[in-house]
Amino acid sequence: MIIHDVLIVGAGLAGMRAAVAVPSHLNVGIISKVHPVRSHSVAAEGGINAAIRADDSWENHMYDTVKGSDWLGDQDAIEVLCKSAPEDIMTLEKMGALFSRTADGQIAQRNFGGLGYPRTCYVADRTGHALVHLLYEQLIKSAAKVYEEWYVCSLIVEEGICCGVIALNLFTGELETLRAKSVILATGGYGRVYLISTNGLINTGDGMAMAYEAGVPLQDLEFVQFHPTTLKSTGILITEGARGEGGYLFNSRGERFMEKYAPNAMELASRDVVSRAEYEEIMAGRGVDGCVMLDLRHLGKRKIMEKLPQIWELSLTYAGVDPIEAPIPITPGVHYSMGGIPTNTQCETPMPGLFAAGECASASVHGANRLGGNALMETIVYGRRAGEYAAQYAEKNEIKGISDQHLNAQADRIKKLMGKKDGERIGVIREAIGTLMAEHFGISRTKERMEQGQAKLAALRARIPDIGLRDKGKIFNLELIEALQLQSIMDLAEVLAAGATVREESRGAHARPDFPKRDDENWMKHTLAYKTEEGPRLEYKPVTITTIPPAERKY
Ligand SMILES: Cc1cc2nc3c(=O)[nH]c(=O)nc-3n(C[C@H](O)[C@H](O)[C@H](O)COP(=O)(O)OP(=O)(O)OC[C@H]3O[C@@H](n4cnc5c(N)ncnc54)[C@H](O)[C@@H]3O)c2cc1C
């Protein structure tokens, strides 16, 4: 049996930052279903927000974030993020982060959507790549034990306290029990509940599903961010940095249509606003083949190749368009999970011994809509804090005794899946869920469509027990992993659907033509979903407002 003081599930930026923050006298383990540098964080493009200039301030960063969240973000958590960000950026810099520079050698910052100041630090358009490799170096330098290509199946909970996990070692196909004094979930988002997404295929929200299964509620899953600029069919992201560097959006008539929707911020309004504007233009017949056009030509070859080299390459390879010569056809696409496991500012979840940080958590710094550049900062600030507070908890608590039932339950679950051969195909069900989520829980949601979507989900849920696996092997059985991930996706899709259908207002990313206004009186509250036999049971929790009272949101 494996024992650690602090055990971290997930080795993206949040998990690795947490591992590095645990004091070296404690024994840390970190598990990832893929090699750490293949975590989705590596794909982050545009940058990371911090108020590091004398004429900027954390208070301004906080105001922009609260407004961006459409007043659903918890202001105590946002304050911690914005206040800590400058120092955390300097720590990354000291670790060796290669941020892009201004001519006089300062860390360069670019414009991003919804920001009142160019506050986004970046490494060209490969910020995630640079930071993931930086933290991987730090992780290897530390004494942490890395379990890469191990899939965590469930949490171990004894008497309401989290005291470890059950994981499948992909190399051997054996289930293992890992015990710990404290556990941190840093398992990333649920973007792949939808078929097409900017997210890696591995972003199936397993950590959230595990917590939900163990009795922890999930918060605000109905808030899913649609990014304004993704490539049609593939969903590949074209960073907001492209508009931050001065890119324009045009409709089929050659109009810069954002003039109508956000006359001040134009293309750099918050993401929910720009995505909805694009959707309306396309629905009104002013799109081009289901897209609108992102024009970078006026930036010139030199700037494009220096600031947006990856965008140039992605656009050329996947859309066949050279952005130096022609506008890029883009469409809004699923990008980010605002909801997740509820935590306080010390990354504690409602379950003792269990902490969460990064995209799988809902602190909530993003509320109903996240600002670009704030997710990376959240992984760093809250990843560090999760490491620190989980370490403090581990210092005060003992390793608990656990029964064999936890391992046996997972062994049974796997045996059942392996038992059938000619049942339903996993891919067929996954594709059906992903397609219906886009159709019924997309940018614009009506009661009728959502109820139809819920009925389709129920029908798919009934087919899941009939899944059959063709691969009966033990070693690297990725079909088995697909089956386990499908169970995560199913649970999360149901929670998302339940929360969305009853929320009768439009706020941030949740837009309802049948309830077009934000309704602070009835709905300025977080959704909490608990797992029951009959499906999700919903409760609500107040939003924490400290210094910034709700106001109308205009860009
Ligand atoms: C294409 C793209 C570009 C982005 N660009 C930006 C940007 O420029 N700025 C910004 O602020 N944000 C950006 N974001 C968002 C940001 O990158 C993510 O929110 C953030 O990196 C998430 O980090 P994380 O550590 O929480 O999770 P991830 O990096 O997703 O890591 C999750 C980890 O959990 C592990 N895991 C999951 N389930 C299991 C399991 N069952 N067993 C074992 N391990 C498991 C995975 O292996 C992985 O190691 C972008 C996102 C995408 C998709």
The ligand as an ORCA input file, in Angstrom:
! r2SCAN-3c Opt
* xyz 0 1
  C      -6.584     25.666    -25.731
  C      -6.657     26.379    -24.402
  C      -6.012     27.592    -24.230
  C      -6.092     28.269    -23.021
  N      -5.440     29.465    -22.886
  C      -5.485     30.111    -21.697
  C      -4.781     31.333    -21.513
  O      -4.073     31.824    -22.380
  N      -4.899     31.951    -20.314
  C      -5.642     31.448    -19.291
  O      -5.697     32.044    -18.228
  N      -6.286     30.263    -19.446
  C      -6.226     29.591    -20.607
  N      -6.891     28.395    -20.740
  C      -7.479     27.777    -19.545
  C      -6.368     27.173    -18.685
  O      -5.329     26.720    -19.512
  C      -6.870     26.021    -17.835
  O      -7.998     26.418    -17.097
  C      -5.808     25.548    -16.843
  O      -4.578     25.342    -17.491
  C      -6.261     24.288    -16.135
  O      -5.220     23.820    -15.342
  P      -5.446     22.678    -14.282
  O      -4.136     22.426    -13.658
  O      -6.594     23.015    -13.418
  O      -5.910     21.402    -15.141
  P      -5.228     20.640    -16.386
  O      -4.058     21.327    -16.927
  O      -6.353     20.327    -17.300
  O      -4.701     19.302    -15.724
  C      -5.561     18.305    -15.230
  C      -4.719     17.168    -14.695
  O      -5.559     16.214    -14.059
  C      -5.197     14.920    -14.447
  N      -6.368     14.046    -14.296
  C      -7.652     14.302    -14.657
  N      -8.434     13.247    -14.359
  C      -7.628     12.303    -13.811
  C      -7.842     10.998    -13.299
  N      -9.032     10.417    -13.325
  N      -6.788     10.327    -12.817
  C      -5.551     10.877    -12.804
  N      -5.297     12.124    -13.280
  C      -6.323     12.813    -13.753
  C      -4.717     15.080    -15.869
  O      -3.895     14.019    -16.260
  C      -3.951     16.398    -15.769
  O      -2.654     16.162    -15.301
  C      -6.825     27.714    -21.947
  C      -7.455     26.498    -22.101
  C      -7.398     25.847    -23.318
  C      -8.161     24.560    -23.468
*
